[in-house]
Amino acid sequence: MATNDRVISGFQVNRPLLTGGVALTAIGTLLSATGTVVVCAALIAAGRSWVRGLDTPPTALAQRALREAKVASNAGWEAWRTEHSSPN
């Protein structure tokens, strides 16, 4: 155990350097988070502007696509039933 004690006691950290590294890491993290918020705000503003400029709102496009999908599904189902109907 004396050998392990010597290895552990020989490990000395330069505290001012460690403190500086921690401070720089904290500052970098805050700057990164701030940059991320600014980029997200810019993208959201651009997206809202783009949606406002559309001729047809996205909800109307989604409703139309859903209606078309239902019609296509029903047509496919009817075609399958006609093709595979039993004589009974």
Residue pairs with C-beta under 8 A, 6 or more apart in sequence:
51 57
51 58
